[in-house]
Amino acid sequence: NAGVTQTPKFQVLKTGQSMTLQCAQDMNHEYMSWYRQDPGMGLRLIHYSVGAGITDQGEVPNGYNVSRSTTEDFPLRLLSAAPSQTSVYFCASSYGRAGNTIYFGEGSWLTVV
Amino acid sequence: GQNIDQPTEMTATEGAIVQINCTYQTSGFNGLFWYQQHAGEAPTFLSYNVLDGLEEKGRFSSFLSRSKGYSYLLLKELQMKDSASYLCAVRDRAGANNLFFGTGTRLTVIP
């Protein structure tokens, strides 16, 4: 998964706290996205971006905000964390809007208590 | 809605061949992906099909039938390191690389 870096890898939050998951890629990829992965469910798309300044909602956007001020960075913000947001979060990127190879970051394990 | 189905678990013997099936019903179709995911790690890309037929890549092959909404991943000469989850994902439209994933098939390779 060279080139897509996520931080932090592990985080514990209290209900109501806010935090930002960082995602950066150094491959000059246009497309970036955030997924969450929960037991017994497939990865689900939260938000995505097809280029700097452009973002859109995926399947499960509620409770999350994103922005894309540069090509390299795509942070995911939890404004008021809830236990239902306990999950593993993956950032992904690809070159172009229909690239065959989508790279995933190493994941961020988030627990909300 | 998008519906992607694959078996939850499979077990196979080292050195054998295993086929993991995936069926999908989506509002559109612009490619099917297979990923491998070891426990606690990120998904890694295995294969991509957009046209009907078989794509072969070493010990891994993937097949697609768009008319049947069906794909399979074939793993040959199984090795212990192939024990992992295998994720089927469909891109429903061009213009954005958004994927819809199945729940994954956990494959256990036994000696």
Interface residues (C-beta under 8 A of the other chain):
Chain A: N1 Y31 S33 Y35 G40 M41 G42 L43 R44 L45 Y48 V50 D56 G58 E59 F90 A92 S94 G96 R97 A98 G99 N100 T101 I102 Y103 F104 G105 E106 G107
Chain B: I4 N30 G31 F33 G40 E41 A42 P43 T44 F45 Y48 L87 A89 R91 A94 G95 A96 N97 N98 L99 F100 F101 G102 T103 G104
